[in-house]
Amino acid sequence: MAKALEGVRILDFTHVQSGPTCTQLLGWFGADVLKVERPGVGDATRGQLRDIPDVDSLYFTMLNHNKRSLTLNSKNEKGKEVLESLIKACDVLVENFAPGALDRMGFPWARIQELNPRMIYASVKGFGPGPYEDCKVYENVAQCTGGSASTTGFDDGPPTVTGAQIGDSGTGLHLALGIVTALFQRERSGRGQRVLTAMQDSVLNLCRVKLRDQQRLAHGPLTEYPQYPNGTFGDAVPRSGNASGGGQPGWILKCKGWESDPNAYIYFITQAAVWPAICEVIGRQEWIEDPEYATPVARLPKLEYIFATIEEWTKTKDKVEAMDILNPLNIPCGPILSMKEVAAEPSLRATGTVVEVDHPTRGKYLSVGNPIKMSDSPSEVTRSPLLGEHTEEILKGVLGMSDEEIAEARSAGAI
Ligand code: CAO
């Protein structure tokens, strides 16, 4: 079966996490992703956080599936010539270098457009235009400047970063959407365009509900936050612990075994529609009619006590048992799954969301497959390329270079 992006060729100048997340997604949708890496060096993550000596790290292998690797020195004269040909032969150029790096190589947007007016030139940067536009940015800098860290954690603790890589992978996702949208527009306009996603902006987009709360704060306390009714609110959105970001109060509650198992917890949501079922299951039937508990508004100032009471019940069940009891009653809840449990979860294996991949020097390892499932575009996960594994194949197959031309480029230090 054909894949959605078959025939689309990506000139992939990305490295580390944000850019590679984007091009990996495009690869899963069938695009031909040509990863350009510096000869002898490659993407720095090949060697970072290594678990096995001299073998590409999991950091690299898990972000660079479904790509081909080409080594090219884009600062070398001959290398620049090869790069020009690649720009002409590709549909999309993706990069996440420090600001201005491609310009310094001699390839500003104007030059790229001149070489290929249909080219979509997509970039990740830490910040958009403004005071910080020249800064180099990593994941947690984006989480901190995009509003996530100030709103994550407990009220009596410091700002906290999240494990989900919303700055890097989150921005890569946003960029991928920008690229396919630009490809769609190019169908009609015939022209490429510039696509820019700043990590600060992407994090803020994912923190939209917190900017909502910032504005609500001007009209009174945030009644679903744990600071209400006894704590104090300052002039900025406080950290809300494990409170739900939506209109249905929720909290993380201990389950059986919590004393020794750090993940024996469940997220429990007191959705208004199922309040009677919650009261029944925890044995507090009197709360169903009691005006002090019967309505969501009446419950808001007592959430701490209500969740403590529910926890007395959840502590008598293990997290999966609790889920099995609550789910049939339509009470929204979710056990806290450890990475060990996620990796072993059969349903995630069955859908290809967790996949086992074989690698020539590493052997078998687990990865996260394409989380976006499409009925007409199958996704298979192929292993990440070794450094420069496809250099000749790409120079011959994509650019039509001869053996002599390739030898010449090699002796000039271009590839
Ligand atoms: N041939 C020749 N030179 C190459 C090359 C190639 N194939 N590939 C890269 N280079 C050069 C670049 O041109 C750049 O040279 P200049 O400094 O002379 O312009 C140099 O390598 C280093 O690139 P860099 O500055 O992007 O890399 P860094 O390790 O210093 O910084 C990072 C890394 C991530 C902080 C920076 O790239 C950045 O801010 N990117 C944008 C934001 C981003 O994506 N951050 C998320 C990263 S994931 O956590």
Residues whose N, C-alpha, C, O or C-beta is under 5 A from the ligand:
A	BS01	CAO	H15 V16 Q17 S18 E37 R38 L72 N73 S74 K75 N96 F97 A98 A101 R104 V124 K125 G126 C135 K136 V137 Y138 E139 D168
